Amino acid sequence: MKKFLALVRKYTWVIVAVLIVGLFAYSKIKSARSAAASIVVESPQMQTITKTLDLTGHIDAAQKTDLRFSAPSRLAWVGVKEGDMVNKWQAIASLDTRTLQKQLAQDLNNFNKAFRTHDQVLDDNNYYGTPDLDQALRRILENADYDLNNTVINVELRDLAIKLSSLVSPFAGLVTRVDQPNAGVNVSVTDTFQIINPDSLYFSAEVDELDISKIVVGQSATIVLDAYEGETIESTITKVSFVPVSSASGTSYKVELAIPSGNLNLKYRLGMSGDAIVRLDQKDNVLTIKSQALIERDGAYFVDLKTSAKDQERKAVEIGLETDELVEITAGLTTSDQVIIPQ
């Protein structure tokens, strides 16, 4: 028994070493099998690939105006209220013009008086019978002309003031603001009557200067409004501003996208926010792989392929259109290849 125990003690380190080596080998084999089992592979797919640019914005109106009187006065008549629809050139409010009408009548009397005085000056100085006028006579006649012209100007100014005493809608639209809805009170030059044409709505967004070169008029887009989540509006870019606008992120440019005309029941309203997905480029029926499978090295592109249960191969490819999710493969792969997708 003692000999057996001595023998065991003598070879204990050998037994321990054998066990360690065996456990290490088992661990490596298990790890390799686990890694092989966790590899995700996908075959390249023939499909449509679309490169897009996401924009954030809101609804605005091309026909939107704030009407105000040019001078403070007494409000004589208000013909609309907030929410009314008005026609083009429809009068919506007017000032009390009784004083202006009396002043116009007075100006007309002054004109008639100046006209008669003008003719009398011509007759008194024998204007029509004197071929050559001396300097003094010429000045007398010129002053008479100036006096007559001033009375004409006064009549025209008073007539213009009467015309400006009425506010007229320049287009058909919806009355969205009436600061002073009651007649018989004084109004100031800041009191506003606002009119918006609901058929002139568009989606306004800002594009960073780094992306503005990708945007052109006519590009198609899809608009999704926060108020109608799940609904989409197919649109196109109608305008790209030439002058930049200031923004917190730096220099950007305003872009306008069309909203369908015929805004029934005023479904789309001014100020509604949302997102616009602009389609920058699109290719149909092309070979694609997922973006994370692409490997870039010194300007060249590669993918890892699974060639057998244990073997892998790195293969060079040529690419075309790229998006955040997909990459077009123009050469190097077929639909039968097994592309390794990193996890």
MARSE-42049 format. One record per residue (C-alpha): residue number from 1; residue in three letters; chain; x, y, z. Coordinates in nm, 4 decimals. Last residue first. Example, Ala and Ser with C-alpha at 12.3 -4.5 7.8 and 13.67 -1.06 7.14 Angstrom:
(2; "SER"; "A"; (1.3670; -0.1060; 0.7140))
(1; "ALA"; "A"; (1.2300; -0.4500; 0.7800))
END
This chain:
(343; "GLN"; "A"; (-2.2560; 4.0157; -3.5590))
(342; "PRO"; "A"; (-2.0527; 4.0157; -3.8792))
(341; "ILE"; "A"; (-2.2457; 3.8883; -4.1860))
(340; "ILE"; "A"; (-2.0518; 3.6207; -4.3758))
(339; "VAL"; "A"; (-2.1455; 3.6030; -4.7429))
(338; "GLN"; "A"; (-2.2352; 3.2601; -4.8847))
(337; "ASP"; "A"; (-2.2118; 3.2845; -5.2627))
(336; "SER"; "A"; (-2.4930; 3.1465; -5.4823))
(335; "THR"; "A"; (-2.6363; 3.4889; -5.5732))
(334; "THR"; "A"; (-2.3078; 3.5832; -5.7354))
(333; "LEU"; "A"; (-2.0152; 3.7928; -5.6202))
(332; "GLY"; "A"; (-1.7067; 3.9740; -5.7527))
(331; "ALA"; "A"; (-1.8538; 4.2549; -5.9640))
(330; "THR"; "A"; (-2.1235; 4.5272; -5.9443))
(329; "ILE"; "A"; (-2.2250; 4.4693; -5.5825))
(328; "GLU"; "A"; (-2.4814; 4.7268; -5.4625))
(327; "VAL"; "A"; (-2.4594; 4.7956; -5.0909))
(326; "LEU"; "A"; (-2.7487; 4.7838; -4.8433))
(325; "GLU"; "A"; (-2.8438; 4.9196; -4.5014))
(324; "ASP"; "A"; (-2.7172; 5.2772; -4.4725))
(323; "THR"; "A"; (-2.7146; 5.3127; -4.8498))
(322; "GLU"; "A"; (-2.4489; 5.2527; -5.1147))
(321; "LEU"; "A"; (-2.4792; 5.2482; -5.4948))
(320; "GLY"; "A"; (-2.2001; 5.0719; -5.6824))
(319; "ILE"; "A"; (-1.9478; 4.8273; -5.5438))
(318; "GLU"; "A"; (-1.6621; 4.6160; -5.6747))
(317; "VAL"; "A"; (-1.5590; 4.3045; -5.4858))
(316; "ALA"; "A"; (-1.2402; 4.1434; -5.3503))
(315; "LYS"; "A"; (-1.2797; 3.8083; -5.1753))
(314; "ARG"; "A"; (-1.1804; 3.6931; -4.8262))
(313; "GLU"; "A"; (-1.2240; 3.3161; -4.7918))
(312; "GLN"; "A"; (-1.3538; 3.1009; -4.5102))
(311; "ASP"; "A"; (-1.3159; 2.7296; -4.4286))
(310; "LYS"; "A"; (-1.4703; 2.5052; -4.1637))
(309; "ALA"; "A"; (-1.8132; 2.4055; -4.2947))
(308; "SER"; "A"; (-1.7143; 2.5077; -4.6453))
(307; "THR"; "A"; (-1.6577; 2.8199; -4.8579))
(306; "LYS"; "A"; (-1.7935; 3.0779; -4.6175))
(305; "LEU"; "A"; (-1.7206; 3.4132; -4.7799))
(304; "ASP"; "A"; (-1.5699; 3.7245; -4.6241))
(303; "VAL"; "A"; (-1.6250; 4.0435; -4.8222))
(302; "PHE"; "A"; (-1.3781; 4.2894; -4.9699))
(301; "TYR"; "A"; (-1.3514; 4.6511; -5.0890))
(300; "ALA"; "A"; (-1.0431; 4.8472; -5.1932))
(299; "GLY"; "A"; (-0.9686; 5.2086; -5.0964))
(298; "ASP"; "A"; (-0.6944; 5.1158; -4.8532))
(297; "ARG"; "A"; (-0.8984; 4.8350; -4.6901))
(296; "GLU"; "A"; (-1.2774; 4.8435; -4.6782))
(295; "ILE"; "A"; (-1.4834; 4.5453; -4.5582))
(294; "LEU"; "A"; (-1.8495; 4.5058; -4.6594))
(293; "ALA"; "A"; (-2.0668; 4.2662; -4.4566))
(292; "GLN"; "A"; (-2.2056; 4.5499; -4.2433))
(291; "SER"; "A"; (-2.3675; 4.7084; -4.5510))
(290; "LYS"; "A"; (-2.5898; 4.4100; -4.6247))
(289; "ILE"; "A"; (-2.5500; 4.2639; -4.9720))
(288; "THR"; "A"; (-2.6952; 4.3633; -5.3090))
(287; "LEU"; "A"; (-2.7153; 4.2455; -5.6702))
(286; "VAL"; "A"; (-2.9318; 4.4782; -5.8818))
(285; "ASN"; "A"; (-3.2959; 4.4498; -5.9910))
(284; "ASP"; "A"; (-3.3817; 4.8188; -5.9748))
(283; "LYS"; "A"; (-3.1528; 5.1109; -5.8988))
(282; "GLN"; "A"; (-3.2545; 5.4242; -5.7091))
(281; "ASP"; "A"; (-3.0948; 5.7585; -5.6360))
(280; "LEU"; "A"; (-3.1628; 6.0637; -5.4178))
(279; "ARG"; "A"; (-3.5081; 5.9615; -5.2973))
(278; "VAL"; "A"; (-3.6077; 6.2292; -5.0446))
(277; "ILE"; "A"; (-3.7678; 6.1107; -4.7213))
(276; "ALA"; "A"; (-3.9619; 6.4020; -4.5718))
(275; "ASP"; "A"; (-4.0364; 6.4222; -4.2013))
(274; "GLY"; "A"; (-4.3101; 6.5907; -4.0016))
(273; "SER"; "A"; (-4.4428; 6.9106; -3.8527))
(272; "MET"; "A"; (-4.7841; 7.0726; -3.8983))
(271; "GLY"; "A"; (-4.7316; 7.4510; -3.8977))
(270; "LEU"; "A"; (-5.0149; 7.5440; -4.1343))
(269; "ARG"; "A"; (-5.2818; 7.2807; -4.1639))
(268; "TYR"; "A"; (-5.3408; 6.9712; -4.3748))
(267; "LYS"; "A"; (-5.6842; 6.8175; -4.3339))
(266; "LEU"; "A"; (-5.8576; 7.1447; -4.4184))
(265; "ASN"; "A"; (-6.1830; 6.9595; -4.4880))
(264; "LEU"; "A"; (-6.0471; 6.8838; -4.8353))
(263; "ASN"; "A"; (-5.7081; 7.0347; -4.9158))
(262; "GLY"; "A"; (-5.7560; 7.0261; -5.2935))
(261; "SER"; "A"; (-5.3932; 7.0472; -5.3951))
(260; "PRO"; "A"; (-5.1454; 6.7782; -5.2921))
(259; "ILE"; "A"; (-4.8523; 6.9169; -5.0874))
(258; "ALA"; "A"; (-4.5407; 6.9957; -5.2911))
(257; "LEU"; "A"; (-4.1935; 7.0019; -5.1392))
(256; "GLU"; "A"; (-3.9944; 7.3187; -5.0666))
(255; "VAL"; "A"; (-3.6261; 7.3272; -4.9714))
(254; "LYS"; "A"; (-3.4599; 7.5951; -4.7605))
(253; "TYR"; "A"; (-3.0815; 7.5929; -4.7443))
(252; "SER"; "A"; (-2.8466; 7.5359; -4.4505))
(251; "THR"; "A"; (-2.5447; 7.6991; -4.2914))
(250; "GLY"; "A"; (-2.4732; 7.6043; -3.9317))
(249; "SER"; "A"; (-2.6343; 7.3597; -3.6880))
(248; "ALA"; "A"; (-2.8334; 7.6249; -3.5016))
(247; "SER"; "A"; (-2.9743; 7.7591; -3.8263))
(246; "SER"; "A"; (-2.9357; 8.0649; -4.0455))
(245; "VAL"; "A"; (-3.0813; 8.0468; -4.3937))
(244; "PRO"; "A"; (-2.8872; 8.0205; -4.7162))
(243; "VAL"; "A"; (-2.9769; 8.2057; -5.0407))
(242; "PHE"; "A"; (-3.0281; 8.0010; -5.3570))
(241; "SER"; "A"; (-3.3383; 7.8255; -5.2285))
(240; "VAL"; "A"; (-3.4365; 7.4858; -5.3682))
(239; "LYS"; "A"; (-3.7914; 7.4697; -5.5077))
(238; "THR"; "A"; (-4.0468; 7.2131; -5.6246))
(237; "ILE"; "A"; (-3.9182; 6.8919; -5.4655))
(236; "THR"; "A"; (-4.1678; 6.6150; -5.5345))
(235; "SER"; "A"; (-4.4413; 6.4525; -5.3267))
(234; "GLU"; "A"; (-4.6070; 6.1287; -5.2263))
(233; "ILE"; "A"; (-4.7844; 6.1799; -4.8959))
(232; "THR"; "A"; (-4.7678; 5.8960; -4.6440))
(231; "GLU"; "A"; (-5.0031; 5.7957; -4.3644))
(230; "GLY"; "A"; (-4.8700; 5.5898; -4.0718))
(229; "GLU"; "A"; (-4.8549; 5.8872; -3.8382))
(228; "TYR"; "A"; (-5.1083; 6.1502; -3.9351))
(227; "ALA"; "A"; (-5.0335; 6.4400; -3.6970))
(226; "ASP"; "A"; (-4.6598; 6.3686; -3.7108))
(225; "LEU"; "A"; (-4.6665; 6.4137; -4.0862))
(224; "VAL"; "A"; (-4.4925; 6.1647; -4.3168))
(223; "ILE"; "A"; (-4.3749; 6.3003; -4.6519))
(222; "THR"; "A"; (-4.2376; 6.0781; -4.9281))
(221; "ALA"; "A"; (-4.0032; 6.2202; -5.1884))
(220; "SER"; "A"; (-3.9454; 6.2433; -5.5617))
(219; "GLN"; "A"; (-3.6737; 6.4633; -5.7084))
(218; "GLY"; "A"; (-3.8078; 6.7297; -5.9440))
(217; "VAL"; "A"; (-3.5890; 7.0179; -5.8301))
(216; "VAL"; "A"; (-3.2437; 6.9008; -5.7292))
(215; "ILE"; "A"; (-3.0890; 6.7935; -5.3977))
(214; "LYS"; "A"; (-2.7574; 6.6080; -5.3737))
(213; "SER"; "A"; (-2.5508; 6.9290; -5.3832))
(212; "ILE"; "A"; (-2.7449; 7.0477; -5.0755))
(211; "ASP"; "A"; (-2.6054; 6.7661; -4.8597))
(210; "LEU"; "A"; (-2.2982; 6.9309; -4.7035))
(209; "GLU"; "A"; (-2.4836; 7.2658; -4.6993))
(208; "ASP"; "A"; (-2.7389; 7.1165; -4.4597))
(207; "VAL"; "A"; (-3.0915; 7.0916; -4.5958))
(206; "GLU"; "A"; (-3.3848; 7.2775; -4.4389))
(205; "ALA"; "A"; (-3.7473; 7.1773; -4.4807))
(204; "SER"; "A"; (-4.0751; 7.3367; -4.5915))
(203; "PHE"; "A"; (-4.3717; 7.1236; -4.6946))
(202; "TYR"; "A"; (-4.6130; 7.3130; -4.9187))
(201; "LEU"; "A"; (-4.9593; 7.4652; -4.8851))
(200; "SER"; "A"; (-5.1140; 7.6780; -5.1605))
(199; "ASP"; "A"; (-5.4609; 7.5214; -5.1532))
(198; "PRO"; "A"; (-5.5175; 7.6398; -4.7942))
(197; "ASN"; "A"; (-5.4878; 8.0041; -4.9127))
(196; "ILE"; "A"; (-5.4072; 8.2044; -4.6023))
(195; "ILE"; "A"; (-5.5595; 8.5385; -4.4967))
(194; "GLN"; "A"; (-5.4582; 8.7473; -4.1959))
(193; "PHE"; "A"; (-5.6339; 9.0677; -4.0860))
(192; "THR"; "A"; (-5.3952; 9.2600; -3.8631))
(191; "ASP"; "A"; (-5.4089; 9.5544; -3.6232))
(190; "THR"; "A"; (-5.0588; 9.7065; -3.6268))
(189; "VAL"; "A"; (-5.1531; 10.0292; -3.8084))
(188; "SER"; "A"; (-5.4008; 10.1058; -3.5324))
(187; "VAL"; "A"; (-5.7774; 10.0645; -3.5229))
(186; "ASN"; "A"; (-6.0368; 10.2880; -3.3578))
(185; "VAL"; "A"; (-6.3740; 10.1416; -3.2713))
(184; "GLY"; "A"; (-6.7101; 10.1528; -3.4498))
(183; "ALA"; "A"; (-6.6833; 9.8123; -3.6129))
(182; "ASN"; "A"; (-6.5971; 9.4981; -3.4175))
(181; "PRO"; "A"; (-6.3665; 9.2140; -3.5285))
(180; "GLN"; "A"; (-6.0370; 9.3897; -3.4453))
(179; "ASP"; "A"; (-5.7407; 9.1511; -3.4510))
(178; "VAL"; "A"; (-5.8922; 8.9245; -3.7145))
(177; "ARG"; "A"; (-5.6768; 8.6210; -3.7881))
(176; "THR"; "A"; (-5.7158; 8.3033; -3.9936))
(175; "VAL"; "A"; (-5.9399; 8.4204; -4.2773))
(174; "LEU"; "A"; (-5.9236; 8.1384; -4.5329))
(173; "GLY"; "A"; (-5.8382; 8.1905; -4.8967))
(172; "ALA"; "A"; (-5.9018; 8.3415; -5.2359))
(171; "PHE"; "A"; (-5.6368; 8.5924; -5.3365))
(170; "PRO"; "A"; (-5.5412; 8.9594; -5.2959))
(169; "SER"; "A"; (-5.8044; 9.0076; -5.0199))
(168; "VAL"; "A"; (-5.9167; 9.3718; -5.0069))
(167; "LEU"; "A"; (-5.8790; 9.6134; -4.7156))
(166; "SER"; "A"; (-6.0667; 9.9411; -4.7570))
(165; "SER"; "A"; (-5.9428; 10.2843; -4.6496))
(164; "LEU"; "A"; (-5.6713; 10.2624; -4.9133))
(163; "LYS"; "A"; (-5.9255; 10.3682; -5.1783))
(162; "ILE"; "A"; (-6.0193; 10.6753; -4.9743))
(161; "ALA"; "A"; (-5.6533; 10.7654; -4.9262))
(160; "LEU"; "A"; (-5.5976; 10.7315; -5.3018))
(159; "ASP"; "A"; (-5.8815; 10.9771; -5.3729))
(158; "ARG"; "A"; (-5.7275; 11.2229; -5.1267))
(157; "LEU"; "A"; (-5.3881; 11.1885; -5.2936))
(156; "GLU"; "A"; (-5.5380; 11.2364; -5.6418))
(155; "VAL"; "A"; (-5.7281; 11.5503; -5.5363))
(154; "ASN"; "A"; (-5.4179; 11.6952; -5.3714))
(153; "ILE"; "A"; (-5.2112; 11.6226; -5.6828))
(152; "VAL"; "A"; (-5.4610; 11.8102; -5.9002))
(151; "THR"; "A"; (-5.4507; 12.1068; -5.6592))
(150; "ASN"; "A"; (-5.0719; 12.1072; -5.6804))
(149; "ASN"; "A"; (-5.0841; 12.1041; -6.0603))
(148; "LEU"; "A"; (-5.2950; 12.4222; -6.0637))
(147; "ASP"; "A"; (-5.0561; 12.6056; -5.8331))
(146; "TYR"; "A"; (-4.7593; 12.4935; -6.0400))
(145; "ASP"; "A"; (-4.9184; 12.6146; -6.3644))
(144; "ALA"; "A"; (-4.9930; 12.9559; -6.2114))
(143; "ASN"; "A"; (-4.6337; 12.9766; -6.0950))
(142; "GLU"; "A"; (-4.5187; 12.8992; -6.4502))
(141; "LEU"; "A"; (-4.7391; 13.1790; -6.5881))
(140; "ILE"; "A"; (-4.5951; 13.4399; -6.3533))
(139; "ARG"; "A"; (-4.2440; 13.3124; -6.4227))
(138; "ARG"; "A"; (-4.2900; 13.3535; -6.7996))
(137; "LEU"; "A"; (-4.4222; 13.7055; -6.7521))
(136; "ALA"; "A"; (-4.1098; 13.8067; -6.5634))
(135; "GLN"; "A"; (-3.8748; 13.6484; -6.8174))
(134; "ASP"; "A"; (-4.0333; 13.8092; -7.1240))
(133; "LEU"; "A"; (-4.2759; 13.6126; -7.3376))
(132; "ASP"; "A"; (-4.2390; 13.6065; -7.7164))
(131; "PRO"; "A"; (-4.5443; 13.5286; -7.9335))
(130; "THR"; "A"; (-4.7891; 13.7345; -7.7242))
(129; "GLY"; "A"; (-5.1518; 13.6888; -7.8281))
(128; "TYR"; "A"; (-5.2273; 13.3634; -7.6488))
(127; "TYR"; "A"; (-5.0643; 13.4721; -7.3224))
(126; "ASN"; "A"; (-5.2288; 13.8141; -7.3155))
(125; "ASN"; "A"; (-5.1099; 13.8644; -6.9570))
(124; "ASP"; "A"; (-5.4563; 13.9066; -6.8113))
(123; "ASP"; "A"; (-5.5889; 13.6171; -7.0218))
(122; "LEU"; "A"; (-5.3256; 13.3697; -6.9015))
(121; "VAL"; "A"; (-5.3688; 13.4800; -6.5398))
(120; "GLN"; "A"; (-5.7452; 13.4356; -6.5745))
(119; "ASP"; "A"; (-5.7001; 13.0839; -6.7063))
(118; "HIS"; "A"; (-5.4870; 12.9886; -6.4028))
(117; "THR"; "A"; (-5.7336; 13.1516; -6.1652))
(116; "ARG"; "A"; (-6.0116; 12.9466; -6.3214))
(115; "PHE"; "A"; (-5.8116; 12.6240; -6.2788))
(114; "ALA"; "A"; (-5.7114; 12.7170; -5.9246))
(113; "LYS"; "A"; (-6.0787; 12.7624; -5.8284))
(112; "ASN"; "A"; (-6.1769; 12.4345; -5.9886))
(111; "PHE"; "A"; (-5.8911; 12.2586; -5.8115))
(110; "ASN"; "A"; (-5.9774; 12.4183; -5.4784))
(109; "ASN"; "A"; (-6.3337; 12.2959; -5.5178))
(108; "LEU"; "A"; (-6.2067; 11.9465; -5.5944))
(107; "ASP"; "A"; (-5.9878; 11.9592; -5.2837))
(106; "GLN"; "A"; (-6.2884; 12.0541; -5.0718))
(105; "ALA"; "A"; (-6.4864; 11.7626; -5.2111))
(104; "LEU"; "A"; (-6.1933; 11.5355; -5.1336))
(103; "GLN"; "A"; (-6.1791; 11.6703; -4.7787))
(102; "LYS"; "A"; (-6.5456; 11.5946; -4.7341))
(101; "GLN"; "A"; (-6.4957; 11.2397; -4.8633))
(100; "LEU"; "A"; (-6.1936; 11.1946; -4.6366))
(99; "THR"; "A"; (-6.3952; 11.2978; -4.3322))
(98; "ARG"; "A"; (-6.6729; 11.0585; -4.4238))
(97; "THR"; "A"; (-6.4284; 10.7742; -4.4956))
(96; "ASP"; "A"; (-6.4817; 10.5613; -4.1831))
(95; "LEU"; "A"; (-6.2451; 10.2688; -4.2350))
(94; "SER"; "A"; (-6.3069; 9.9502; -4.4271))
(93; "ALA"; "A"; (-6.3002; 9.5732; -4.3798))
(92; "ILE"; "A"; (-6.3030; 9.2470; -4.5798))
(91; "ALA"; "A"; (-6.3400; 9.3542; -4.9425))
(90; "GLN"; "A"; (-6.3224; 9.0601; -5.1851))
(89; "TRP"; "A"; (-6.0500; 9.0909; -5.4481))
(88; "LYS"; "A"; (-6.0069; 8.7082; -5.4623))
(87; "ASN"; "A"; (-6.2806; 8.5282; -5.2729))
(86; "VAL"; "A"; (-6.3091; 8.4806; -4.8970))
(85; "MET"; "A"; (-6.3539; 8.1761; -4.6731))
(84; "ASP"; "A"; (-6.4504; 8.2560; -4.3136))
(83; "GLY"; "A"; (-6.2683; 8.0958; -4.0191))
(82; "GLU"; "A"; (-6.2011; 8.4192; -3.8309))
(81; "LYS"; "A"; (-6.4677; 8.6758; -3.9087))
(80; "VAL"; "A"; (-6.5451; 8.8775; -4.2170))
(79; "GLY"; "A"; (-6.7198; 9.1942; -4.3332))
(78; "VAL"; "A"; (-6.5893; 9.4493; -4.0845))
(77; "TRP"; "A"; (-6.7200; 9.8046; -4.1299))
(76; "ALA"; "A"; (-6.6567; 10.1580; -4.0051))
(75; "LEU"; "A"; (-6.3262; 10.1219; -3.8207))
(74; "ARG"; "A"; (-6.2157; 10.4641; -3.6950))
(73; "SER"; "A"; (-5.8646; 10.5642; -3.7944))
(72; "PRO"; "A"; (-5.4976; 10.4744; -3.7715))
(71; "ALA"; "A"; (-5.3077; 10.4909; -4.1015))
(70; "SER"; "A"; (-5.1857; 10.2388; -4.3595))
(69; "PHE"; "A"; (-5.4501; 9.9828; -4.2662))
(68; "ARG"; "A"; (-5.3217; 9.6285; -4.2259))
(67; "LEU"; "A"; (-5.3460; 9.3024; -4.4256))
(66; "ASP"; "A"; (-5.1206; 9.0094; -4.3306))
(65; "THR"; "A"; (-5.0725; 8.7705; -4.6224))
(64; "LYS"; "A"; (-5.0195; 8.4029; -4.6973))
(63; "GLN"; "A"; (-5.0123; 8.2485; -5.0419))
(62; "ALA"; "A"; (-4.7093; 8.0161; -5.0503))
(61; "ALA"; "A"; (-4.8184; 7.8390; -4.7336))
(60; "ASP"; "A"; (-4.6148; 7.6440; -4.4769))
(59; "ILE"; "A"; (-4.6148; 7.2840; -4.3528))
(58; "HIS"; "A"; (-4.3245; 7.1713; -4.1355))
(57; "GLY"; "A"; (-3.9729; 7.0310; -4.1552))
(56; "THR"; "A"; (-3.7356; 6.7431; -4.0930))
(55; "LEU"; "A"; (-3.5359; 6.5880; -4.3762))
(54; "ASP"; "A"; (-3.4185; 6.2308; -4.4372))
(53; "LEU"; "A"; (-3.1991; 6.1660; -4.7413))
(52; "THR"; "A"; (-3.2463; 5.8496; -4.9440))
(51; "LYS"; "A"; (-3.0504; 5.5954; -5.1474))
(50; "THR"; "A"; (-3.2743; 5.3245; -5.2909))
(49; "ILE"; "A"; (-3.1804; 4.9663; -5.3737))
(48; "THR"; "A"; (-3.4203; 4.7404; -5.5642))
(47; "GLN"; "A"; (-3.3535; 4.3659; -5.5428))
(46; "MET"; "A"; (-3.1335; 4.0752; -5.6513))
(45; "GLN"; "A"; (-3.0009; 3.9282; -5.3265))
(44; "PRO"; "A"; (-2.6517; 3.8267; -5.2168))
(43; "SER"; "A"; (-2.6556; 3.5057; -5.0106))
(42; "GLU"; "A"; (-2.6529; 3.5303; -4.6344))
(41; "VAL"; "A"; (-2.4264; 3.3902; -4.3677))
(40; "VAL"; "A"; (-2.4401; 3.4176; -3.9918))
(39; "ILE"; "A"; (-2.1539; 3.2535; -3.7996))
(38; "SER"; "A"; (-2.2727; 3.1335; -3.4569))
(37; "ALA"; "A"; (-2.2317; 2.7579; -3.5305))
(36; "ALA"; "A"; (-1.8748; 2.8044; -3.6452))
(35; "ALA"; "A"; (-1.7965; 3.0025; -3.3333))
(34; "SER"; "A"; (-1.9537; 2.7338; -3.1134))
(33; "ARG"; "A"; (-1.7608; 2.4575; -3.2899))
(32; "ALA"; "A"; (-1.4378; 2.6510; -3.2501))
(31; "SER"; "A"; (-1.5091; 2.7168; -2.8844))
(30; "LYS"; "A"; (-1.5882; 2.3504; -2.8199))
(29; "ILE"; "A"; (-1.2664; 2.2401; -2.9896))
(28; "LYS"; "A"; (-1.0631; 2.4948; -2.7995))
(27; "SER"; "A"; (-1.2212; 2.3983; -2.4660))
(26; "TYR"; "A"; (-1.1619; 2.0280; -2.5273))
(25; "ALA"; "A"; (-0.7970; 2.0943; -2.6071))
(24; "PHE"; "A"; (-0.7557; 2.2991; -2.2916))
(23; "LEU"; "A"; (-0.9287; 2.0350; -2.0786))
(22; "GLY"; "A"; (-0.7046; 1.7628; -2.2192))
(21; "VAL"; "A"; (-0.3872; 1.9614; -2.1656))
(20; "ILE"; "A"; (-0.4872; 2.0355; -1.8076))
(19; "LEU"; "A"; (-0.5730; 1.6679; -1.7391))
(18; "VAL"; "A"; (-0.2423; 1.5451; -1.8807))
(17; "ALA"; "A"; (-0.0503; 1.7986; -1.6719))
(16; "VAL"; "A"; (-0.2336; 1.6906; -1.3559))
(15; "ILE"; "A"; (-0.1567; 1.3230; -1.4226))
(14; "VAL"; "A"; (0.2111; 1.3980; -1.4787))
(13; "TRP"; "A"; (0.2261; 1.6138; -1.1673))
(12; "THR"; "A"; (0.0812; 1.3264; -0.9646))
(11; "TYR"; "A"; (0.3420; 1.0760; -1.0911))
(10; "LYS"; "A"; (0.5627; 1.0465; -0.7809))
(9; "ARG"; "A"; (0.2759; 1.0946; -0.5383))
(8; "VAL"; "A"; (0.0892; 0.8041; -0.6987))
(7; "LEU"; "A"; (0.3981; 0.5807; -0.6827))
(6; "ALA"; "A"; (0.4487; 0.6633; -0.3185))
(5; "LEU"; "A"; (0.0881; 0.5770; -0.2497))
(4; "PHE"; "A"; (0.1278; 0.2449; -0.4284))
(3; "LYS"; "A"; (0.4503; 0.1592; -0.2423))
(2; "LYS"; "A"; (0.2807; 0.2356; 0.0880))
(1; "MET"; "A"; (0.0000; 0.0000; 0.0000))
END
